[in-house]
């Protein structure tokens, strides 16, 4: 596993010539509204009511981006499950909700669990007749979400950047995807598109390739004025 600690500065240098510089302010500005709308979508049908009440209480106490991971680790719950690889098994992949979440922001209890996931994901993506490309995602490591010890941006299984906070991991991953013209992970592209539009307020012609009829009401919910 190749770990690069200076990657954030490299990315900032790239952004000087891009239209994405300063979008971290968009995240901070739009996060409170996004969080409120996400909580409205997280019903007891999607998660235990006690856990949901804890999230609501946490958000009422702290609306800043420093706790954004507590909510964003549940974002995949509100999305439909796409078919990533269509065919007969084993050449078929309909990701689970967990796989969708891990392609956006994943929580791992230890470095060993994280490394195992990276290996297994690379093997799985390469196993299909037409291999699925490995695309950037964010990761946090720690015994629980209140005790995050390390935060990573994963560009490839052997190309990893360490950053300081969960927010920085998401911010860096999004910007790296834009700067490098990388696609979103196939299993999580719907999640990333909502974050792109609703938090960063970035829209592009390529969005039409991702938007499905099932995604339209979710986008409307988060993008409404």
N, C-alpha and C positions, 0 to 999 in steps of 0.2 A: 504494500500500500504506500503510494507516494503522497506525502503530506506536504503541502506548500503553505507556509504561513504568511508569505508576502503577497499572496494573490489579490487581496482586497485593494492594495495600492495600485497594482497592475491594472485592475479593472477600472479604478477611478481615473487612471491615466487614459485608458481607452475611451471613457465616457466624455472626456473633454471635447471630443470631436463627434459626439452623438447627441441625439435629442433627449436622452434619458437622464442626463445629469440633473441632479436635484429631485429625482422622483422619490427619494427617501422621505422628502417632505410631504409628498402625496400620501405615502403610507401613513405617516403620523397624523396628517390632516383628516384622512377619510376612514381611519381605523375605527373610531368610536361608533360611527353610523354603521359600518360594515359589521362590527361585532354585535350591535343591537339586532340587526337583521338576521344574522346567523343564529343568535339565540332564539329568535322568533321561529326559525325553521326547525330547531332542535326540540322536537316534541318528545313526550314520554314514550311514544311508540318507537323512537329511534335510539333512546338511551335511558338508563335507569333514572327515575324521577329524582332520587336523592343526589345523584351525580349532577344532574341538570341544575338543581337548586344551588349546589355548590358553585357551579360555573356562574350562575346569575349573581350570586352574592359576591363572588370574586370580581366580576365586572363592575358591579355597583361600587365596590371599594377602590378598584384600580382600573382606570380606563386607558392607561398608557400602553404603548407597544411592548413594554418590557414583560408583559404577561400574555402577549398575543398567542404564544404557543399553546397555552392552556385551552383556548378555544379552537385554534386552527387544527389541533390534533383530532378534532371531531368533524372537520369540514366535509370529509368524504361521505359521511352518513347521509347527506341530503341529496346526493347525486345518483342518477341512474347508472346501472352497470353496463358498460359498453362491451361489444365483442371486438377484441383486438386482433385476433387471428381466427379467421373463419375456415373451418374444414373439419375433417374427421379426426377424432382423437388418435394419436397425441398431438396432431397438428391443428389444435384448436385452443383458444385461450379467451375465456370470459373471466376477467379478474374479479377477485373478491373485493369487498369493501376495504379490507385490510391492505390488499395490494394497491388499491387506488390511493389510499392514504400514504403508503410508503413511497409512492412515486411523487408525492408532493412534499410532505414533512413527516419523517418517521422518528419514533422514539425507541431507543435501544437501551437496555439496562446495563450493558457492558460493552467494552471495546471488542471482546470476543464475539458477542452476538452481532455487532455491527459488521465485523469483518466476514463472518459467516454469511450474513445476508448479502453482502456485496458479491461474494463468490457465487452464491446460489442464484442470484439475480442474473449475473453475467452468463452463467451456464444455461439458464432457462431461456433468455432472450436469443441465445445462439442456437437453441435446439430445434427451432421451427424450420420448415423447408425454406421459407424466406425469412432469414433472421430479423428479429426486431432490434432496432438500434438502441443502444444505451444512451439515455438522455439525462440532463442534469436534474438533481433533486436535492433537497435539504435534509439534514439529519441532526438529531441531538442525542447525546449519550449521558445517562445518569440513572441512579437507582429509581428515581421517580421524577415527575414533571416539576416538582418544587425544588429539586436538587439536580439541576442540569450542570454537568461538569465539563462537557465539551460540545461544541457546535461545528458542524461541517457543511461544506458545499461539495457535492460529489458531481464532478463533470464526467468522469469515467471511473470504472472500478479501481483503477490505479492512478487516478488524477484527482486528488482531494485537497481542498483548502480548509484550513481551520480559521474560524472567526470567533468573535467574542460573545455574541448573544444569539438566541434563537431568531430574533428579528433580523439581525445581520445575515444569518444563514439564508433566510427567505429572500431578503432584499438582494443579496449577492447572487443567489441562484437565478432569480428573475432577470437581473441585469446581465448576467453572464449568458443566459439563453438568448437575450436580445442582441447583445454585442457579437456573439459567436454565430448568430443566425441558426441556432440549434432549435430543433423542434422540442415540444414538451414531451415527457414520457407518454407513450401511447395510451397506457392505462389510466393516466391522470390528466390528460389534456383538457378535459372539461373543467376540472378544478382550477388548473392554472389559468385558463381563459377568464374565469370569473374573477380571480384575483387580479389579473392584468387589467381588466376593464373597470371593476368596481373599486379597487384600491388605488391602482396606479394611473387610472384614467388614460390608458394607452389603447388605441384602436388601430387596426390595420386591415387591409384587404384580405389577408390570410385568415382572419377570424371566421370568415364565411365557410372555410373548409372544415372548421371544427364544430360550428354551431349545428346542433341537431334539433328536431322538433321538441324533444324532451328537455333540452337545455334552455329553450326560449323563456319559459316561465321563471326559471331560476335567475337568468340574466335580468329579466324585468324586475324581479323582486329586489335584487341588489343594486340595480342601476336607476331605480325610480328616483325622481326629483323630490 
